Amino acid sequence: MPEAVHVIGAGLAGVEAANLLSRCGVEVHLFEMRPVRMTPAHTTDQLAELVCSNSLKGTDPLTAHGLLKRELSQLNSLVLQSALLTRVPAGKALAVDREAFAARITAEICAQARIHLVRREVTRIDLSVPTIIATGPLTSDALAGAIAEITGQKGLSFYDAIAPIVDSQSIDYDKAFFGSRWAPDDTDYLNCPLDRDEYSAFVKALLAADTVTPHAFEDARFFEGCLPIEIMAARGPESLRFGPMRPVGLCDPRTGRRPHAVVQLRRENLKGDAFNLVGFQSRLTQGEQLKVLRLIPALAQARFLRYGSIHRNTFIDAPRVLSPDLSLTSHRNIVIAGQLSGVEGYMESTAMGIMAAYSILAYLRGRPFLPPPPETAVGALMHYITDTTAGAFQPMNINFGIFPSPDVAKKLKRQTLLQREALAFSDWLGTLNYRALME
Ligand SMILES: Cc1cc2nc3c(=O)[nH]c(=O)nc-3n(C[C@H](O)[C@H](O)[C@H](O)COP(=O)(O)OP(=O)(O)OC[C@H]3O[C@@H](n4cnc5c(N)ncnc54)[C@H](O)[C@@H]3O)c2cc1C
């Protein structure tokens, strides 16, 4: 008899993991706490319920989201197949009828004899059983405590204050200068100066912009530790100049003077092809962020790889506690999937469900699991979250900034990246040895 695996959480990642394991002949105990215990955002007892937007983002294969979907399609993703069958018109985006989507996935999972759905909250982890933990951003408190215990006190984070990230090639370097505070020769920060009028216009636009309404469970205590820029601006016209936009210790080499205000950009990765706007977490809608942040002169043409956000999120400090195969460094039989692993977003979490299942399958068969290479979309995500050279960890969605940058002329980059991805993914699929994992 094949060994049974526990999958905790029947969200997007959990259903993918359970589906793949069951189709490979493994018995699965799939634990889902709803409706016995609800999360603050889910409202139904359906598996794979989408808690917010019904959009799974774009499908254009020339974009990073499109590439991820193409790879998921080649991996026979149940979530993607269900989305395509329940899609609603939304231009280039893949949006779904959320009820039909969740109902289809629930029916598919419940129809599989090897999947035993158990409706209860899991509060502790049985370390003797091969287990995939896929309890997502709203992992229940008791289980979060159990995860913190086995990963160490600092292994788990609860809130996500995400600063926007811009593509380095879209920055106007004539309107920016490198230098750290009191260290003008340091190249750690790229400073985007604003004069008095530019700063006033920026604050005015910020205060007039629309924000995303917080969920009731995302209480205000959080904001005291990590204020969104629009809340800071509302406290007074000079607050940002004394906060993340303070110009102290900086001198603009073009004027020889301290700028009126500054937005500091920090490299997001070693290649330096993506920069984040330090301290610029925000609850502005994405459209408003684009409008307002482009008022910063050096960012007038900025391409945003990720927008700022703030929301309740539970995720592990992946680079510190996960192996490249998504298992805990301390326990090879415990694998983390979905948003809990440090990725951000529906499709990203889905991908980590499939990878977690492959990882556990390899463990059961006594084989190593080699993740897809970082040149692929799934591999780039896995590499990002398990990169031990990373500093303070923040969750990430799929974007070209996390792919290794090809060493070619700027105009050839995108095309090279796409060609390389297609080759690398099909090579990896060829080496996956699916049949061996099924035996
Ligand atoms: C408020 C909010 C808004 C979001 N909006 C978006 C958005 O618009 N677009 C987007 O792409 N992403 C969004 N996300 C992120 C998105 O929810 C996740 O990317 C995705 O759902 C993660 O999938 P998952 O399978 O990891 O977790 P989930 O889909 O959340 O599934 C986890 C499952 O585990 C169950 N569970 C939790 N604890 C236990 C336990 N102890 N025992 C048993 N079961 C348990 C939960 O009930 C849930 O069914 C949002 C997240 C939040 C919190």
PDBQT file of the ligand as one rigid body, heavy atoms in Angstrom, charges set to zero:
ROOT
HETATM    1  C1  LIG A 501      -7.596  39.492   2.181  1.00  0.00    +0.000 C 
HETATM    2  C2  LIG A 501      -6.837  38.857   1.070  1.00  0.00    +0.000 A 
HETATM    3  C3  LIG A 501      -7.024  39.282  -0.238  1.00  0.00    +0.000 A 
HETATM    4  C4  LIG A 501      -6.315  38.695  -1.288  1.00  0.00    +0.000 A 
HETATM    5  N1  LIG A 501      -6.525  39.119  -2.562  1.00  0.00    +0.000 NA
HETATM    6  C5  LIG A 501      -5.873  38.514  -3.585  1.00  0.00    +0.000 A 
HETATM    7  C6  LIG A 501      -6.108  38.880  -4.950  1.00  0.00    +0.000 A 
HETATM    8  O1  LIG A 501      -6.941  39.720  -5.220  1.00  0.00    +0.000 OA
HETATM    9  N2  LIG A 501      -5.415  38.255  -5.921  1.00  0.00    +0.000 N 
HETATM   10  C7  LIG A 501      -4.496  37.285  -5.649  1.00  0.00    +0.000 A 
HETATM   11  O2  LIG A 501      -3.881  36.745  -6.581  1.00  0.00    +0.000 OA
HETATM   12  N3  LIG A 501      -4.256  36.906  -4.375  1.00  0.00    +0.000 NA
HETATM   13  C8  LIG A 501      -4.922  37.495  -3.347  1.00  0.00    +0.000 A 
HETATM   14  N4  LIG A 501      -4.678  37.129  -2.053  1.00  0.00    +0.000 N 
HETATM   15  C9  LIG A 501      -3.728  36.068  -1.836  1.00  0.00    +0.000 C 
HETATM   16  C10 LIG A 501      -4.453  34.736  -2.094  1.00  0.00    +0.000 C 
HETATM   17  O3  LIG A 501      -5.453  34.577  -1.134  1.00  0.00    +0.000 OA
HETATM   18  C11 LIG A 501      -3.512  33.640  -2.009  1.00  0.00    +0.000 C 
HETATM   19  O4  LIG A 501      -2.477  33.848  -2.944  1.00  0.00    +0.000 OA
HETATM   20  C12 LIG A 501      -4.070  32.259  -2.307  1.00  0.00    +0.000 C 
HETATM   21  O5  LIG A 501      -5.377  32.070  -1.899  1.00  0.00    +0.000 OA
HETATM   22  C13 LIG A 501      -3.171  31.332  -1.564  1.00  0.00    +0.000 C 
HETATM   23  O6  LIG A 501      -3.517  30.025  -1.806  1.00  0.00    +0.000 OA
HETATM   24  P1  LIG A 501      -3.216  28.979  -0.662  1.00  0.00    +0.000 P 
HETATM   25  O7  LIG A 501      -3.698  27.678  -1.142  1.00  0.00    +0.000 OA
HETATM   26  O8  LIG A 501      -1.819  29.093  -0.224  1.00  0.00    +0.000 OA
HETATM   27  O9  LIG A 501      -4.120  29.483   0.570  1.00  0.00    +0.000 OA
HETATM   28  P2  LIG A 501      -5.730  29.570   0.640  1.00  0.00    +0.000 P 
HETATM   29  O10 LIG A 501      -6.318  29.639  -0.702  1.00  0.00    +0.000 OA
HETATM   30  O11 LIG A 501      -6.038  30.653   1.608  1.00  0.00    +0.000 OA
HETATM   31  O12 LIG A 501      -6.117  28.160   1.278  1.00  0.00    +0.000 OA
HETATM   32  C14 LIG A 501      -5.726  27.807   2.571  1.00  0.00    +0.000 C 
HETATM   33  C15 LIG A 501      -6.801  26.904   3.133  1.00  0.00    +0.000 C 
HETATM   34  O13 LIG A 501      -6.347  26.412   4.395  1.00  0.00    +0.000 OA
HETATM   35  C16 LIG A 501      -7.432  26.401   5.309  1.00  0.00    +0.000 C 
HETATM   36  N5  LIG A 501      -6.850  26.424   6.659  1.00  0.00    +0.000 N 
HETATM   37  C17 LIG A 501      -6.225  27.434   7.313  1.00  0.00    +0.000 A 
HETATM   38  N6  LIG A 501      -5.785  27.021   8.523  1.00  0.00    +0.000 NA
HETATM   39  C18 LIG A 501      -6.148  25.723   8.640  1.00  0.00    +0.000 A 
HETATM   40  C19 LIG A 501      -5.964  24.746   9.648  1.00  0.00    +0.000 A 
HETATM   41  N7  LIG A 501      -5.326  25.023  10.798  1.00  0.00    +0.000 N 
HETATM   42  N8  LIG A 501      -6.475  23.495   9.469  1.00  0.00    +0.000 NA
HETATM   43  C20 LIG A 501      -7.132  23.180   8.317  1.00  0.00    +0.000 A 
HETATM   44  N9  LIG A 501      -7.338  24.075   7.318  1.00  0.00    +0.000 NA
HETATM   45  C21 LIG A 501      -6.815  25.333   7.474  1.00  0.00    +0.000 A 
HETATM   46  C22 LIG A 501      -8.217  27.633   4.927  1.00  0.00    +0.000 C 
HETATM   47  O14 LIG A 501      -9.553  27.508   5.347  1.00  0.00    +0.000 OA
HETATM   48  C23 LIG A 501      -8.094  27.642   3.416  1.00  0.00    +0.000 C 
HETATM   49  O15 LIG A 501      -9.139  26.947   2.782  1.00  0.00    +0.000 OA
HETATM   50  C24 LIG A 501      -5.375  37.688  -0.996  1.00  0.00    +0.000 A 
HETATM   51  C25 LIG A 501      -5.186  37.260   0.313  1.00  0.00    +0.000 A 
HETATM   52  C26 LIG A 501      -5.919  37.844   1.348  1.00  0.00    +0.000 A 
HETATM   53  C27 LIG A 501      -5.704  37.351   2.750  1.00  0.00    +0.000 C 
ENDROOT
TORSDOF 0
